[in-house]
Amino acid sequence: MKKHIKLLVVLGIILVGSFSFYLFKGYKKDALVYENNKIMPSSSGIAMMLETSAGSGNYEMTTRSEWPTEGYVFNANLSKCENGSELSWDNENKKVLMSGNKSDKCYVYFDVYVKPTIANTCSSGTNLATCIKTFGDKGSSVSNIYHHDASLTNEAEDNSYRFAGASDQVNNYVCFGSSEASCPTDNLYRIIGVFGDKVKLIKSTSVGTKAWDSDDSNTWSTSSLNTYLNNEFINAFDETTKGKIAETTWKVGGNTYNNIAKQPAKTAYQNEINSSPSENKKIGLMYASDYGFAAVPSAWTTNLCDYNGAAIKSANWMYLGAYEWTISRNAGYSNFAFIVNGTGYVAGGGNVTNAGGFRPVFSLSSFVNYASGSGSATDPILVN
């Protein structure tokens, strides 16, 4: 009897041992592969989840052997580990970092990247100038807006926010003076930038051609083009729309050819704005330096008279490919004003009696608010 009991005990130990052996043999803790303290996507303990489409909230597991570096953004809220380890994204090295249990099982989520626009940055009723500054602070790679503060190389030294870059990359269109569902071409303007608390616009296309002054004088206060802009042109708007246009102090002394055309944008700007006299009106034209700063920053060291190179004019949203006037007079003569030549460079030899293209420029009053729109030509910004 005792022999039978001993036998049963031995058999029981064997069975328990065998069960434990198979239990632990079948249990394999997921392993995480490390490289310089960064977990690798090939780890068996990693489930990489990619969003199927932008904003869908639906994810599928992928077997990618590398972390996504383009087209996706790490989702810190959804990315979790079963045993409490914490995950984060190393943006400089494009790797996932983990702190905690190195034998954990982790789920790493990535959302489809949606490039920010002014439409998903601002809400209706937000002050337009504030809205553009906020969008600009997301970085020029996102907004094509450059904040001209001390940290920006070759900047204007006026703390402005200016759009710069190729026309098809700069979404700075505004529909002004129309409430139609599809903005008429005649009502499309583009934002030069934010100066103080005001947004400065330029018409997206030329109004037509006119003499800068029909009486052969480059004094802006008496010029025929100034008269046209601040009478016939502005009076085509209704009173509500005209009320959104601020009176501006235009620096109309211009400067010499050597001080504007033969200078980079920064120097030309300082030589323009420090000139006398000035004129208080609602409507004006672009400065030569406005045109200069609309090109990509790599162009800002080039003299404006050399802006006809393909690499510059193709990366300047303000370039129209037509002869057009600026508000800046050539102070070396009594009857010349600066023009943008059809090939892209700034010239100082435009006789004011010649017919040239022109795009009205004005600043919106500081109370104007953003209503809607992403800023593209087909979805321009609407204001209220």
Sequence and secondary structure as in RCSB ss.txt:
>XXXX:A:sequence
MKKHIKLLVVLGIILVGSFSFYLFKGYKKDALVYENNKIMPSSSGIAMMLETSAGSGNYEMTTRSEWPTEGYVFN
ANLSKCENGSELSWDNENKKVLMSGNKSDKCYVYFDVYVKPTIANTCSSGTNLATCIKTFGDKGSSVSNIYHHDA
SLTNEAEDNSYRFAGASDQVNNYVCFGSSEASCPTDNLYRIIGVFGDKVKLIKSTSVGTKAWDSDDSNTWSTSSL
NTYLNNEFINAFDETTKGKIAETTWKVGGNTYNNIAKQPAKTAYQNEINSSPSENKKIGLMYASDYGFAAVPSAW
TTNLCDYNGAAIKSANWMYLGAYEWTISRNAGYSNFAFIVNGTGYVAGGGNVTNAGGFRPVFSLSSFVNYASGSG
SATDPILVN
>XXXX:A:secstr
 HHHHHHHHHHHHHHHHHHHHHHHHH       EETTEE TT TTEEEEEESSTT   EEEE  SS   SSEEE 
TTT EETTS EEEEETTTTEEEEES TT  EEEEEEE     STTT  TTSBHHHHHHHHHTT HHHH EEE ST
TSTT  SS  EEE S GGG   EEE S   SS  GGGEEEEEEEETTEEEEEESS   EEES TTS   GGG HH
HHHIIIIIGGGS HHHHTTEE EEEE   B TTTTTTS HHHHHHHHHT S EEEES B   HHHHHHTB GGGT
TS GGGTTSHHHHTTBTT  SS EEEEEEBTTSSSEEEEE TTS EEEEEETTSEEE   EEEE TT BEEE  S
SSSS EEE 
